[in-house]
Amino acid sequence: MAGAEVIGKEEIKEVMDVLETGVLFRYGFDKERKGIFKVREFEEAFAKYCGAEYALGVTSGSAALKVALIAMDIGLGDEVIVPAFTFVATYEAILEVGAIPVMADVDGSLNLDPDDIEAKITPYTKAVIPVHMCGAPARIDKIVEVAKKNKLLVLEDNAQGCGGSYKGKKLGTFGDMGIFSFDYVKTITTGEGGMVVTDNVDFYNRADWYHDHGHDHNPEVSRAMEGRSILGFNYRMGELQGALGLAQLRKLDDVVIAGQKKNKAKIKEALGRIDGVKFREIPDPEGDTATFLGFNLPEAEITKKFQKALSAEGIDTVLFKENLWHYVPNWEHFLSQSTPNSKKYPFTNPMYKGKVDYSTAAIPKAEDIFGRTLFMQIFVNMPEEKMTSIIGGIEKAAMAI
Ligand SMILES: *Cc1c(COP(=O)(O)O)cnc(C)c1O
């Protein structure tokens, strides 16, 4: 829950600034808005925080993925390599722009395996989308290296790793573009919202135009007189979201991530005392946002038994091999190509010359490791009593395995 747990007077103040002017739109109304530009201010603060040249606020993380793919001109006939473990939005965004997702395996980080990228490249591959799942980095330096060598673009889906880093550099800034989500359950929240970041001015401009019907946002003229060179759509962030984002961003490091790290360390210590428990590999533990704790056992059977025993103690865990929304082999609607049009486009698009394979044989590591890995959600607010009860529960459940 992260940022949603710490909504308070700072968020109220920022939102009230907007409501006092009544200007909910991010562009124009220069006289009425009294110098208040919350989305613009949030973008500037976010770019600075990440160490990116440009940031563009949008309506959601899903929209951010689509806007970024369009900005990089990925579409009809193209393939994009994506890990088998991600939220369905990553695959949906690729299909939304008319491209085809190609499923790749994970490594011990449970994120995209850089060593599997070359095996998945075809003459149609245009880009790779590594996803920093459950708050922790992929081996992003290696992924970028392999992508560069093969002349592929990199779009980092950092919807779940806002504030995370790898060797001191913020996640989302390694690729050609990066995206973030601020939906209600993400590390910081604006209710619904997302961000696109990049250092590439051409990609930024195309994203900026596309997300607002092509508007070139020329500051010299009124909105009605602005020019355009491409058609676009509407994925604009609103001022109330920008206001929330500003307050949440100020809490990201010291309140949210610091709080989660402290709580995660305590639970990790308790689990570490159990024979056979191993933790998810985190390529740079410093850069973990600690939204989740991932751990595994030697076999699937014992893992399920442990999950059941934890559940009996009131401790919830997720076994992603059984989760319906984050593991490709469980997406029956995707596997049957049930896109939101009766023609199964873009799978049936004649411009697409490839042949894609989503069988589990393509992801042997994921098939093994997700059957014996459990994830526990870490909260910012885990008071002493709750922590004591969780640790007691873990110790009791351990006796059942
Ligand atoms: C949440 C999420 C998204 C989509 O973000 P929304 O803001 O909910 O649209 C995309 N990718 C991943 C990995 C996510 O977890």
The ligand as a Gaussian input file, in Angstrom:
#p B3LYP/6-31G(d) Opt

LIG

0 1
 C        0.590000      -1.288000     -12.084000
 C        1.424000      -1.702000     -13.215000
 C        1.270000      -1.155000     -14.492000
 C        0.122000      -0.283000     -14.873000
 O       -0.047000       0.832000     -14.083000
 P       -1.502000       1.496000     -13.902000
 O       -1.197000       2.842000     -13.345000
 O       -2.262000       0.636000     -12.914000
 O       -2.149000       1.551000     -15.228000
 C        2.168000      -1.518000     -15.479000
 N        3.176000      -2.383000     -15.231000
 C        3.330000      -2.955000     -14.025000
 C        4.479000      -3.885000     -13.813000
 C        2.462000      -2.646000     -12.982000
 O        2.611000      -3.241000     -11.794000

